[in-house]
Amino acid sequence: MSVDVYSEKASCERLLSVHRWTDKLLTFRTTRPAGYRFTAGQFARLGLEVDGEIVSRAYSITSAETEDELEYYAIVVPGGKFTTRLDAMQPGDPVWVEKLSYGFMTADRFTDGKQLWMLATGTGLGPYISILQQPEVWQQFEQLVVVHCVRHREELTYADKFEALRRQAQVQNLPARLHVLRSVTRDDAVQAGDGLLLGRITALLRDGGLEKAAGLEMSVEASRVMACGNPEMVTEVRDILRERGMTPLRRTGGGQFVTEDYW
Ligand SMILES: Cc1cc2nc3c(=O)[nH]c(=O)nc-3n(C[C@H](O)[C@H](O)[C@H](O)COP(=O)(O)OP(=O)(O)OC[C@H]3O[C@@H](n4cnc5c(N)ncnc54)[C@H](O)[C@@H]3O)c2cc1C
């Protein structure tokens, strides 16, 4: 799409900072368009100029709803048009942000339930970072369970953020308890007892490993579930939850889970 056409629906913002977790994983911040509104859990559509054309992609927003800046968590995909450009960018460079926010994976859509399970592979963690920064979610649920599954342990990012969120919740006297379960699928160096789980989310859901690690029982009555990231994981999680009697969240009310595929 040409820059002229895109500029009708997007605002030209600036890259503010890039934090590199590994050579492939980065958190980046942009200025926030004037009047931009979103609900934690939603995604933005961003545009970068590549060879005179705009390449646009969806990115979950990781910042809190009230922040002045927008933050995102990204993986650099080998040969990917958008992320190859993103990887080469410097603070000050332009990033287009579409004026609307998108997506339905928000906690406020659940009207009941005591536990919120947030299942993520890789950068699918992003929306939960935003959701957990909303004090309301710590009041809405008694137990908040983040499950982050990656291949290797260096991809287990945002650990300091989780600690900070726990401390903040304590200071603010927010009632929910946060559990962070982290799992690796391909790290031979992981030892039993070092606090990490081994294996895919779907295997750990099926064999009860997640419930055991959290010390919670998943049930239709108590549990509300989000799953985000790799589409194979998301599809299988949906099947497992259906087998357990859960149904997708409906606009008209009812349902226990909501999901988002990244590709
Ligand atoms: C609703 C939604 C929200 C998204 N939010 C994020 C986000 O917060 N962070 C993020 O990194 N990506 C996110 N994505 C994916 C993102 O939009 C791009 O697809 C990705 O950045 C690659 O773009 P590209 O042009 O570099 O590569 P493309 O040429 O578009 O390559 C796409 C291929 O890269 C792989 N791929 C794409 N995204 C990922 C990923 N996140 N992890 C592992 N492999 C991937 C898949 O094999 C896919 O077929 C989201 C996608 C959707 C639909």
The ligand as a MOL file (V3000), in Angstrom:
LIG
                    3D

  0  0  0     0  0            999 V3000
M  V30 BEGIN CTAB
M  V30 COUNTS 53 58 0 0 0
M  V30 BEGIN ATOM
M  V30 1 C -3.7750 -10.5350 15.9880 0
M  V30 2 C -2.2740 -10.6830 15.8280 0
M  V30 3 C -1.4270 -10.1550 16.7950 0
M  V30 4 C -0.0400 -10.3070 16.6580 0
M  V30 5 N 0.7740 -9.8340 17.6300 0
M  V30 6 C 2.1050 -10.0770 17.5490 0
M  V30 7 C 2.9710 -9.6780 18.6050 0
M  V30 8 O 2.5410 -9.0720 19.6020 0
M  V30 9 N 4.2870 -9.9630 18.4820 0
M  V30 10 C 4.7950 -10.6420 17.3840 0
M  V30 11 O 6.0070 -10.8960 17.3320 0
M  V30 12 N 4.0030 -11.0100 16.3760 0
M  V30 13 C 2.6850 -10.7390 16.4250 0
M  V30 14 N 1.8860 -11.1040 15.3920 0
M  V30 15 C 2.5140 -11.5900 14.1570 0
M  V30 16 C 2.9280 -10.3660 13.3100 0
M  V30 17 O 1.7780 -9.6890 12.8770 0
M  V30 18 C 3.7520 -10.7480 12.0720 0
M  V30 19 O 3.1810 -11.8440 11.4280 0
M  V30 20 C 5.1540 -11.1080 12.3720 0
M  V30 21 O 5.7900 -10.0340 12.9820 0
M  V30 22 C 5.9660 -11.4500 11.1420 0
M  V30 23 O 5.8960 -10.4350 10.1710 0
M  V30 24 P 6.9500 -10.4220 8.9790 0
M  V30 25 O 6.4270 -9.5780 7.8720 0
M  V30 26 O 8.3050 -10.1210 9.4840 0
M  V30 27 O 6.9880 -11.9310 8.5160 0
M  V30 28 P 5.9860 -12.6680 7.5230 0
M  V30 29 O 6.5180 -12.6900 6.1640 0
M  V30 30 O 4.6150 -12.1230 7.7230 0
M  V30 31 O 6.1610 -14.1510 8.1030 0
M  V30 32 C 5.1050 -14.7990 8.7010 0
M  V30 33 C 5.6040 -16.1210 9.2520 0
M  V30 34 O 6.4310 -15.8900 10.3690 0
M  V30 35 C 6.0990 -16.7420 11.4370 0
M  V30 36 N 5.6370 -15.8950 12.5690 0
M  V30 37 C 4.8590 -14.7710 12.4930 0
M  V30 38 N 4.6710 -14.2370 13.7200 0
M  V30 39 C 5.3440 -15.0120 14.5840 0
M  V30 40 C 5.5090 -14.9740 15.9730 0
M  V30 41 N 4.9630 -14.0040 16.7370 0
M  V30 42 N 6.2420 -15.9430 16.5590 0
M  V30 43 C 6.8220 -16.9310 15.8080 0
M  V30 44 N 6.6870 -17.0190 14.4810 0
M  V30 45 C 5.9630 -16.0800 13.8600 0
M  V30 46 C 5.0030 -17.6620 10.9110 0
M  V30 47 O 5.5840 -18.8450 10.4330 0
M  V30 48 C 4.4150 -16.9020 9.7820 0
M  V30 49 O 3.8660 -17.7020 8.7660 0
M  V30 50 C 0.4860 -10.9690 15.5080 0
M  V30 51 C -0.3700 -11.4460 14.5200 0
M  V30 52 C -1.7440 -11.3320 14.6790 0
M  V30 53 C -2.6460 -11.8710 13.6040 0
M  V30 END ATOM
M  V30 BEGIN BOND
M  V30 1 1 1 2
M  V30 2 1 2 3
M  V30 3 2 2 52
M  V30 4 2 3 4
M  V30 5 1 4 5
M  V30 6 1 4 50
M  V30 7 2 5 6
M  V30 8 1 6 7
M  V30 9 1 6 13
M  V30 10 2 7 8
M  V30 11 1 7 9
M  V30 12 1 9 10
M  V30 13 2 10 11
M  V30 14 1 10 12
M  V30 15 2 12 13
M  V30 16 1 13 14
M  V30 17 1 14 15
M  V30 18 1 14 50
M  V30 19 1 15 16
M  V30 20 1 16 17
M  V30 21 1 16 18
M  V30 22 1 18 19
M  V30 23 1 18 20
M  V30 24 1 20 21
M  V30 25 1 20 22
M  V30 26 1 22 23
M  V30 27 1 23 24
M  V30 28 2 24 25
M  V30 29 1 24 26
M  V30 30 1 24 27
M  V30 31 1 27 28
M  V30 32 2 28 29
M  V30 33 1 28 30
M  V30 34 1 28 31
M  V30 35 1 31 32
M  V30 36 1 32 33
M  V30 37 1 33 34
M  V30 38 1 33 48
M  V30 39 1 34 35
M  V30 40 1 35 36
M  V30 41 1 35 46
M  V30 42 1 36 37
M  V30 43 1 36 45
M  V30 44 2 37 38
M  V30 45 1 38 39
M  V30 46 1 39 40
M  V30 47 2 39 45
M  V30 48 1 40 41
M  V30 49 2 40 42
M  V30 50 1 42 43
M  V30 51 2 43 44
M  V30 52 1 44 45
M  V30 53 1 46 47
M  V30 54 1 46 48
M  V30 55 1 48 49
M  V30 56 2 50 51
M  V30 57 1 51 52
M  V30 58 1 52 53
M  V30 END BOND
M  V30 END CTAB
M  END
